[in-house]
Amino acid sequence: MKEAGVYLLAGGLEEHGPVFSADPTQGADEVLLTDGPYVETKEVLGGFCAVDVPDEETARVWAVKVAEACGWPQEVRRFM
């Protein structure tokens, strides 16, 4: 990724560390702060990488490469 010039950053999440959520959507005047992941799901975010690519097609190419390299499914999202 670095050689191709698309690498921005990447990292894995610590398996044994503090996990908490901040949720401003509960309608209260305060943000709800709770221990644990913010949703109950079978999927787990284990890390991420960010790439700088010109279009969706190139993002798809890199998603395949990253999935093959780490052996885990990848979800692709745009940064705002």
Secondary structure, DSSP 8 states (H G I E B T S, - for coil): -TTTT-EEEEEE--SSS--EEEETTSSSSS-EEEES-SS--S----EEEEE--SSHHHHHHHHHHHHHHHTS--------
